């Protein structure tokens, strides 16, 4: 009986080891390099500890693709590997009139300790409730923050603070270094770039669930480097 259990265990291990490379190969076919993701060139330094993997999401509250990605991203965050450090960076570059307003809103919320509470509701207010002035209007955002107990004076002081402006400048610098051209874009460990502007092997743009599958594959690629 003991020999039978040993044989079954060996067979299971052999099967798993045999399947793993085929699954990895299938993922590489589904998400070909240069199509579904590209290398960051030049690769950028990360701001995490040794043995950790950095994942950055560049986003804009006014972007419908960023809004569509949110539930898939949140689901991944619940089960991401423990050594993966996730960071959000809002659009801070002046791509167009008002596009950096919501970046200011994000860092204002962060400075006030509200970011975890306000992030999803702000997305919902814009895309579900169609409060589009929250994308462009500082006064509208002040009214939105008031729902969370933030006075107008506190909001304006924080919005105009040196610390928030410093965050905006740092975000703009990072976006320039990564050659950010669209959102949502995700960067894996300073090495790889994917997002809604990239395509699957069939030529279609990556939908939210496929974006996150590609992210998982690239995170695993970086995990494999750490294990060798």
Secondary structure, 3 states (H helix, E strand, C coil): CHHHHHHHHHHHHHHHHHHHHHHHHHHHHHCCECCCEEECCCCCCCCCCCCCEEEEEEECCCCHHHHHHHHHHHHHHHHCCCCEEEEEEECCCCCCCCCCHHHHHHHHHHHCCCHHHHHHHHHHHHHCCCCHHHHCCHHHHHHHHHCCCCCHHHHHHHHCCHHHHHHHHHHHHHHHHCCCCCCCEEEECCCEEEECCCECCCCCECCHHHHHHHHHHHHHHHHHHHCC
